[in-house]
């Protein structure tokens, strides 16, 4: 055999026989923000990838902003009214659309029940392939809002849909999930999250983040944050608060009830709260304190005066909610309503 052919043959054999570790995989993609509205106060990361062992949940910063087994990052709108703004969902990296689904209604799963949507829990969705086993999922999009088709090439930042309320969800958001060869990966840590081998370790871990720096700069972790607050003269419900039905600024003096509700995220075990109501002269007419015994992604609290039989004093009434830990304030919410 010709010596040059022998060299080619041995070279090819060398390539075939080398262990896979001798050829490092291509670096993972870097992701831009998958939606338009994180520059303002009306969008939050409601849930992160779950890092706790089964039966518990913990986000990558040791907090409560997750759910047991949650595999993605939920970018939520503050309330239902924001869905009317047609906030775009965008491709986080270049790739090819491999799956789309549209046509599911935008409805709170509490109204229809989990069973009605469980087999289509992601709702209206888009899946993009980025090569080398990397895929991203964009779920709970608005009906009629999916704007790409299977096989379509997209660039980073291209619009692919609109934030909605489809599938297994209770609030308007986009569930953004990164998978590598079928295994979820937390874009904040760059680590794969196996359902049966999740870690108790948590911290900042942003050095291995898959987000581009410009995106990560917009994704400041919030320990706790307000979702909505409002007043009512009737028994309050969380969904009605989110729909803006308690966005009132005046009550009549004949109101039987004077109630304040606050809906917030990021409760950790041991956090303490105080909810107070003040009359126009600064006197306290309601004061309630408590300690949360366990982690909770979101909480809804109400308080005030009920079954009033005589007219209220006219003037400005103030409600104040405080959340704290280790004698340090975390969240402070103050709202006022006029009685006239």
ABEGO torsion letter per residue (X at the ends): XBAAAAAAAAAAAAAAABBAAABBBBBBBBBBBABAAAABAABBBABBBBABBBGBBBBAAGBABBBBGBABBBBBBABAAAAAAGBBBBBABBEBBABBBBGBBBBBAAAAEAAAAAAAAAEBBBBBBAEGGBBBBBBGBBBGABABBBGBBBBBGBBABBBBABEBBABBBBBBBBBBGGBBBBAAAGBBBBAAABBABBEAGAAABABBAAAAAAABBBABBBABBBBBABBBBAAAAAAGAABBABBBAABABBBBBBBBBGBBBGBBBBBBBBBAAGBBABBBBBBBABBBABBBBBBEBBGBABBBBBEBBBBBBBBBBGGBBABBBBBBBBBX
